[in-house]
Amino acid sequence: MKKNSFILLLFLAIQLSAQENAFIIHGTTHPDIYPIVKVFLRYENFQGQRVSDTVHVEKGKFVLRGKLAQASRVMIGFMPDTSSALVKVKRSSTFPITIDNETMELDFVIANQLTLRGSATHDDELRWITTLKHQSATISKAERIDSFIRANPTSGYSLVLLSDLIKFTDQLQQIEPLLYLLPASARQSSLGQKIADEIAKRKTIDIGNKAPNFELADNKGNLHTLTSMKGKYVLLEFWASWCTPCRQENKFIREAWKNFQQEPIVLVSISIDGEQGKKDWLDLLAKEQLPWLQLLDPGGHQGKVAQAYQISGIPKNFLIDPEGNIIALNIRGENLSDKIKPFLK
């Protein structure tokens, strides 16, 4: 009897926990203005699985249900009735929006006219958007995120913003302190653990660590290794022929190459075009005549070298000293040689 009671209590506890990690969105659309036939929601559930849920709209009403691990940014989309004369744009309208495990009300009229009530995290998201509009354009996105998180550490949206920040900055000394400003519940959430794991992984390729060796072919088929460059400084730049900011950066690298002819430094670019994009890479090299060492990771962004250097975005570069240690990250822009020279001893 006691055993059965224990099982029943355990079952009820599991059910209660599942309910706490659940959201309900009661939605309203306006058929007389812009008739919607279906609504879809894409998100990651409390088990870390990617979910794509689609519901039909009945008389302008719909309900979406699911379970999140924590406050999360989701993608919601509205599929119009393309047979209606009111619908001029035949494609779906999609929006990224942040929601909580709460009961919420959503009102969609047309285009960007969407209102969500009942989510504290979404309220903070709107506050963040308003802040962006009023802040000076000279303040970087990273600085804005840093400021918001420090001012709002208990907000669920701070965790979402931190997950954005780690995607476009390598400054671990900025990211890690922000993570520990968040409450334990946020750090221990699924998203918080992912951020912590990413920080730990990046520390293996941070300043002060050995740069991973590689063996890659240049545009003429000759093999090159990092170890063969020992005794010289190496500026290692990851890029791709399709990357517009990378091609802009190549202009600055070209100037640095001219200025470093008598310096003990090698400039090396590794393309993540991959084997599939090899022709585009070769065509661009022939067109732009880039005079420094050009290598190709045949596996692209999933290649062994790109993975070893944890390349999630480009352009990205590493300055490596004569002993093979990483001494700087992402030195770029105009007057590149002046920015590098202080590191050359």
N, C-alpha and C positions, 0 to 999 in steps of 0.2 A: 504494500500500500504506500509506504514511504517513498519507495523507488518511483512509483507511478506519479506521486505528487511532485517529486523532484523533476521528473521529465516534463510534467505539465508547466511547472514554474519556468523551466529553462525555455520551453517553447514560447511561453508568453513574453519572456524577456527578449527573445530573438525577434518576435513580432513587433514589440514596442520599439526596439532599436531600429528595425527596418522602417517603421512609420516615421521615426524621427529623421530619417534620411530620405524623406519623400517630398516631392513637390506636386502641386496641382495648379495648373493654369486654366482658369475659366476665361475663354476668349470670346470677344464680340467683333464681328465684321459688319459692314454696311452694304448690303446687296443693292440698295437704291443708288449708291455712289460708285462702288467698285466691287462687283460680285466675286467672291472667293469660293472655290469649290473644295480645296484641300489646304491643310496647313501641315508643314513638316518641321521637326525639331531634331537637330543633330547635337549630341553631347556625349560625354564620357560618364558612365554610371559609377555607382559606389564600388563596383568590383573592378574598375579600371577598363571596362569594355566600351568600345565605341558603339553608340546606339543611334539609329536613324528611325524615327517614329513618324508616321504619317496618319492624320485623322481627317475624316470628312467634315465639312461644314454643313450644318443643318439649320436652315432659317437664320443664318447669320451667327450661329453659336457653335463653339467647339470646346473640347476639354482635352488637355494634355497632362499625362501623369508620368512620373519617373522618380528615380532616386539618384542623388548626387553624393559624392564623397565629401564635398564641401561646396561653398559658394563657387560657381563656375561660370565662365563665359561659354555660351551656347550659340548655335546658329539656328535662327527661326526663319522659315520661308512661307510665303503665301502664294498659292497657285491660283491664278484668275480663271474665270469662266470665259474662255476665248471665243465662245459663240455669242457672247453678249456685245451689243453695240456700245455699251459703256466702257468696254475694255479696249483701249487704244494700244497699250503695250502688252504684247502677248506672253512675255516671259515672266517668270516668278520674281517676286520681290523678296530679297533675303537680307537679314540683319544680324550682326553679332550683338548679343545682349547678355548681361550678367544677371543670374538669378540665384535664389536661395532655395533651400528645402522648406518652402513655405506654401501656403495657399495664396495664390496671386490672381489678379484680374488684369487682363490685357485687352486693349481696344485698338483695333487697326482700321484706319479709314482708307488711305491710299498713299502710295509712294512712301515718303518718310514720316508719315503721320501715324506714329505708334506710341501708345502710352501703356506703361506697366505700373501697377500699384501692388503693394504688399511685400516688396523685396527691399530690405534695408541696404543690401549690397548694390542693387541697381540704383537706389537713391544716391549712394556714394559715387557710382559711376557717372551719373549726371552731374554731380558736383565737380568731379574730375574734368569732365568735358567743358564745363563752364570756366573752370580755372585755366584750362589751356587757352581759351579764347581771350582771356584778359591778361595773360602773362606775356612778357616781352619775348619777341622772336629770337633774341640773342641767348636766351636760356635754353640749354640743350634738353632733349627729352629725358636723358638719364638724370639730369639735375632736377627736373620736374617730378619724376617718379620718386626720387630720393626724398624730396621735400614733402610730397604727399604721404609717403609711408611713415616718415618720422612724425608727422602731424596726426596721422590716423592709424596707429599700429594695430588697433583692435578691429579695424574694418575688414570685412571679408574681401573687399576690393583691393586692399593693399597686397594680399597674397597673389591675386590675379595680376596686378601690376608688376610684382616682383618676378613672376614667371615670364612676363613680357621682357623685363629688363635683362634677364639672363640670356635671352635669345640674341641680343644685339650688342652686348658689352662683354669684354673679357676682364674687366676690373674686379677681380675677386675681393679685393680689399674694400670695395664698395658694396658688393652684393652680400657677402657673408654677414657683416654687422646688421644689415637690414633684416635678414632672416631671423636673427636672434632678438630683434625688437618685437617680433610678432609673438602673440601668446602661444603657449605650448600646444593648444588645440589646433592652431594653424600649422605649426611646424610638424606636428605629428599626423596631419591629414595626408591624404594621398598626394596632393599637389605639393605640399610642403616637403614630403619625403623625396619627391622627384627633384625638387630644387636642391635639397641637401646632397642627393646622390650626384647631381650634375656638378656641384661645387667640388665634391671630393674627387670626381673624375678629372676635372679641369686642373686641379692642383698638381696632377702628374705631368702637365705640360705647361706649367707656369714658370715665371722668372725664377732662375736659380736651379732649375732642373736640366738634365741632359736632353738635348734635342734628339729625337729618334733618328736613327740612321735610315737611309733609303737607297734604293738602286733603281734609277729610272732612265729611260732613253730620251735623248734630245730629238729635235726635229730632223736630224740626219741619221738617227738610228744608233748613235753612240751612247754607251751606258756611262752614267755618272753616279757617284755615291757621296754622301755627306762626309764620310770619314776621309775621302780623298782630298777634301778641302781643309783638313785639319791644319792649324797653323795660320789660318786667315780668318778674318771676320766674314760672316755670311749673312746677307739680307735675303731671307727666304719668303717669297711672295706667292700666295695662292690666289688664283684668278681663273677666269674662263672667257672664251671669245664672245659669249653672249652677254657678258656682264658689263653694262655701260659704265658704272662707277670704276670698275677695274681698268677699263680702257682709258678713262680719264687719269687714273693713277699712273698708268704707263708713261704718260707725258712727264710726270715728275721723276719717275725712275730713270727715264732716258737722260734727263738733265743730271741726275746723281751719277749715272754711269760715266758721263763725260767728265764730271768733276773728280771722280775717284780713280782715274787711270793710273795714278802713281801711288795709290793707297793700298794697304794690305786687306782689301775687302772684295768679296765676290758677290755679284748680284745674280740671284737665281729666281726664276719664275716657274712655278709648277701649275700647269693648267689642269682643272678638273673637268675639262670637256669630255674626257673618257674616250674609249675606243670608238664609240658611236659618233662623237663629235670631232674626231681626229682631223677630218678633211677641213672642217670649218676653222679649226685651230691652225692648220698648216696654211690655209688660204689667207688668214689674217696675218700670220707671221710674214708671209711673202708680200702682202700689201703694205704693212706698216714697218717692215724692216727693223724689228726690235733687236738690237745688237748684243744684248747680254744673254746669258745662258737660259735656254727655254726647254723645259722638261714637261712630259705628259704623264699623269697618273691614269693608266688605261682603265681603271675601275671607276673613274669619275669621283663624285663626292662620296661614294661608297667604297672607293679604292683603299688599299692597305695604307698608303701614305696619308691620304686625306683623313682616314680614320685614326691613324696614329697621332696626327696633329689636331684631331678633334675639330675638323673644319665643318662648322654648321652654317657659316655665312661668309661671303667674299665681297670685297677683297679683305685679306687677312695676312699679316706678315709677322715674322719672327726675326729678331736680330740675335745672331749666335756668335759667341766669342771664339778665339782660336782653339780653346780646349773643348768646344762642342757644347757649351752651356748657353741656355737662353738668357739673355741679359735685357731684352726689351721686347715689347709687343706693340704691333700696330702703329709704327712710326710712319706717317704718311703726309701727303699734302705738298704744297709749294715749299720751295727751299728745303727739299728733303735731305740733301747732303749736309746742310747746316744743322739739321736736327739729329743726324747720325754721328757727326764728328765728335761730339762730347763723349761718346761711348768708346771711341777708338783711342787706345792708349799706346 
